[in-house]
Amino acid sequence: MQKLQSFGWQLETPVDITTVRRPGPMDATYQVKDRLFCVEWETGNISSSHRSVNKMALGIMKKTLIGGALILPTREMYQYLTDRIGNFRELSPYFPLWKSLNIEEGLLLVIAIEHDAVSDKAPRIPKGTDGRALQ
């Protein structure tokens, strides 16, 4: 997150994407002309993953966002993370739903990350809050 911020991204950005109640902030946003592109880094359970994609989809539909990306682990990697963290395999059955949205312009991405190797000697990553992990 610090690296994104050094490139001009805003962190923990409140984005008005709904008409009833404002959801939590986006982990990181970048201004693209008159809209924002956002990135959400999954640190919660699969319900949190759904909320993140739905927030981005609503933002694209309302033309507040030009796009968004959710970054989350593969199922193979998630076993090394906190209990029940959202992962690509659990979210992928819902891709047809999001693909069917009537969106004129925008990009909605779900990106899976994978570890290179495991080691008992690797230091633990310090716990962060809502996408603000320092590593």
C-alpha positions as CSV (number, residue, x, y, z in Angstrom):
1,M,0.0,0.0,0.0
2,Q,2.9,2.3,0.7
3,K,4.3,1.7,-2.8
4,L,0.9,2.5,-4.4
5,Q,0.8,5.7,-2.3
6,S,4.3,6.7,-3.5
7,F,2.9,6.5,-7.1
8,G,0.1,8.9,-6.3
9,W,-2.7,6.5,-5.2
10,Q,-5.0,7.6,-2.3
11,L,-5.4,5.1,0.5
12,E,-8.7,4.2,2.4
13,T,-10.7,6.4,0.0
14,P,-14.4,6.9,0.8
15,V,-16.3,6.6,-2.5
16,D,-20.0,7.4,-2.8
17,I,-21.3,4.5,-4.9
18,T,-24.8,4.0,-3.5
19,T,-27.8,6.1,-2.8
20,V,-28.9,4.5,0.5
21,R,-25.8,4.0,2.6
22,R,-22.1,4.7,2.0
23,P,-20.1,1.5,2.2
24,G,-16.6,1.3,3.7
25,P,-13.7,3.0,2.0
26,M,-11.8,1.5,-1.0
27,D,-8.3,0.3,-0.1
28,A,-6.6,2.4,-2.8
29,T,-7.8,4.6,-5.6
30,Y,-6.2,6.4,-8.5
31,Q,-7.7,9.4,-10.3
32,V,-8.3,8.7,-14.0
33,K,-9.7,11.8,-15.6
34,D,-13.1,12.4,-13.9
35,R,-13.3,8.9,-12.3
36,L,-11.4,6.6,-10.0
37,F,-9.8,3.2,-10.5
38,C,-9.8,1.3,-7.2
39,V,-8.0,-1.7,-5.8
40,E,-9.2,-3.8,-3.0
41,W,-6.8,-6.2,-1.3
42,E,-8.7,-9.1,0.3
43,T,-7.9,-9.6,4.0
44,G,-11.3,-10.8,5.1
45,N,-13.6,-13.7,4.5
46,I,-15.5,-14.7,1.3
47,S,-18.4,-12.3,2.3
48,S,-15.9,-9.5,2.3
49,S,-14.8,-10.5,-1.2
50,H,-18.3,-10.3,-2.4
51,R,-18.8,-6.9,-0.9
52,S,-15.6,-5.7,-2.5
53,V,-16.6,-6.8,-6.0
54,N,-20.2,-5.5,-5.5
55,K,-18.9,-2.1,-4.4
56,M,-16.7,-1.9,-7.5
57,A,-19.5,-3.1,-9.8
58,L,-21.9,-0.5,-8.4
59,G,-19.2,2.2,-8.7
60,I,-18.7,1.3,-12.4
61,M,-22.5,1.3,-13.0
62,K,-22.9,4.7,-11.4
63,K,-19.9,6.0,-13.4
64,T,-18.0,7.0,-10.2
65,L,-15.4,4.3,-11.0
66,I,-13.8,3.6,-14.3
67,G,-12.7,0.2,-12.9
68,G,-11.6,-1.8,-10.0
69,A,-9.5,-4.9,-9.1
70,L,-9.9,-7.3,-6.3
71,I,-6.6,-9.0,-5.3
72,L,-7.0,-12.2,-3.4
73,P,-5.2,-15.5,-2.8
74,T,-5.6,-18.8,-4.6
75,R,-7.1,-21.6,-2.7
76,E,-3.6,-23.2,-2.4
77,M,-2.2,-20.0,-0.8
78,Y,-5.1,-19.3,1.5
79,Q,-4.2,-22.1,3.9
80,Y,-1.2,-20.1,5.0
81,L,-3.3,-17.0,5.8
82,T,-5.9,-16.1,8.3
83,D,-8.9,-18.5,8.7
84,R,-11.5,-18.4,5.9
85,I,-10.0,-15.6,3.9
86,G,-11.7,-15.1,0.6
87,N,-10.1,-16.9,-2.3
88,F,-10.3,-17.1,-6.0
89,R,-11.9,-20.6,-6.2
90,E,-14.8,-19.7,-3.9
91,L,-15.5,-16.4,-5.8
92,S,-15.2,-17.7,-9.4
93,P,-18.7,-19.3,-9.6
94,Y,-20.1,-15.8,-9.4
95,F,-18.2,-14.4,-12.4
96,P,-21.1,-15.0,-14.8
97,L,-23.3,-12.8,-12.6
98,W,-20.8,-9.9,-12.7
99,K,-20.2,-10.4,-16.5
100,S,-23.9,-10.0,-17.1
101,L,-24.1,-6.5,-15.7
102,N,-25.1,-3.8,-18.2
103,I,-21.9,-1.7,-18.0
104,E,-21.2,0.8,-20.8
105,E,-17.6,1.5,-19.9
106,G,-15.3,0.1,-17.2
107,L,-13.1,-2.8,-16.1
108,L,-13.7,-5.2,-13.3
109,L,-10.9,-7.5,-12.4
110,V,-10.3,-10.3,-9.9
111,I,-6.6,-11.2,-9.6
112,A,-5.4,-14.3,-7.9
113,I,-2.0,-14.3,-6.2
114,E,0.1,-17.3,-5.4
115,H,3.1,-17.9,-3.2
116,D,6.5,-18.9,-4.6
117,A,7.5,-21.3,-1.8
118,V,7.0,-22.1,1.9
119,S,9.6,-22.0,4.6
120,D,9.5,-22.4,8.4
121,K,12.3,-19.8,8.4
122,A,10.3,-17.0,6.7
123,P,9.3,-14.3,9.1
124,R,5.5,-13.8,9.7
125,I,3.9,-10.9,8.0
126,P,2.7,-8.4,10.6
127,K,-1.1,-8.0,10.9
128,G,-2.5,-4.9,9.2
129,T,-6.0,-3.5,9.0
130,D,-8.2,-3.3,6.0
131,G,-5.6,-3.4,3.2
132,R,-2.9,-1.6,5.1
133,A,-0.5,-4.5,5.5
134,L,3.0,-3.1,5.2
135,Q,4.6,-6.1,3.4
